[in-house]
Amino acid sequence: MNDGDVLEFTTMSCKVMHTPGHTAGGVSLLIEDRLFSGDTLFKGSMGRSDLPSGNQHQLFKSLVVLSKLDEKTVVYAGHGASSTIGEEKASNQFLNFAVSHYK
């Protein structure tokens, strides 16, 4: 799969979003108004970047990409509670740091 690929199903499509940082090949999947962010974006936090193939700079850039999604997009992270892009833009210090420093 490549960034921007769209997988078509009978009743929906799934957009692949390249979101490296937690791992080099990290992806998030956007299905309609739902984002499956894996270990990139968590409610109130972000994934680790100190593991093999992790990269903090790339992770912050990936957060910027996700911040551009519609604020009503529901975020399902790899761990923990769900949220929305709007909630994260309002309260997630890591996302806000990324947006202000990694445009």
N, C-alpha and C positions, 0 to 999 in steps of 0.2 A: 504494500500500500504506500501511496505517496501523499504528501500534503495536498489537500484540496480534492482528493479523489472523492467521488460520491458513489456510494453503494446503493443501488436501487432495489427495493423490495416491492412486493405487490401493493402495499398500502402506505409505504413510507420510504424515506431515503435517509442515509447515514453519511454525514460528511466527516472525513478524516482530517484532523487538524494536527500538524506536526508541532508538538509541545515538548521539546527536549529540555533537559536541565536536571530533573530527577535521575533520568538515564539518557544516554545519547539518542536512543531511538524512541523516546516517549511520544505517545499520541494521546489526544483526547478525541472523543467521538461525539458529534452533535447530531442528535436525532430529534428533528422538529424543534421544540423549545426546551429540550433536555440535553444537558451536557454531562457526559461521563468523563470526568477530568483525571481519573486515575490518581496518581500521587503528585500531580502538578499543583492543584488548588484544593485546599480544604476550607471548611467553614472557619474563618478567623485565622487562617494560617496558610502555609505552603509546604510542599514536599521538601525532603532533605536533598542536598546537593553534594554531600561529602562522601558519598559511596562511589565505588568504581564506576566510571563513565559519567558521573554527575558533574554539573557545571553551573555554579550560581549565576553567572552572567546570563547564560542561556535560559535558566529558569525564570529570571526576572523578565527577560524578553518574551517568554512564553506567557507570563502573567499579563503582560501588556496586550498580547493578541487576544487572550480570553476576556480582558476588560472591555473590548470593543463589541462584544456580543450584546444583544438586547438585554436590558436590565431585568426583564421578566424571565429570562432563561434560568431554569432550575438546574442547580449544580449538584451532581451526585459524585462525591469524591471516592477514592479507593478505600477510605476509612472514615468513620464518624458520620455526623449528621449532614443532612442536605441543607442547601442554602439557595440563594439566587445571586446572579451577577450584581443586581442592584444592592442587595444586602452586603455583599463583599465590598463593593465600591464605597459603601457608607461606613464600613467598620473594619475592614481588613488592612492592618498597617503594612503588611508585606505587599499586597496588591497596590496600595496607594503609593508606596515607595517606588515600586517598579514603574508605575505610570508617570511619576514625576521625574524619574532619573533615566529611564530607558526607552524613550520615545523612538 
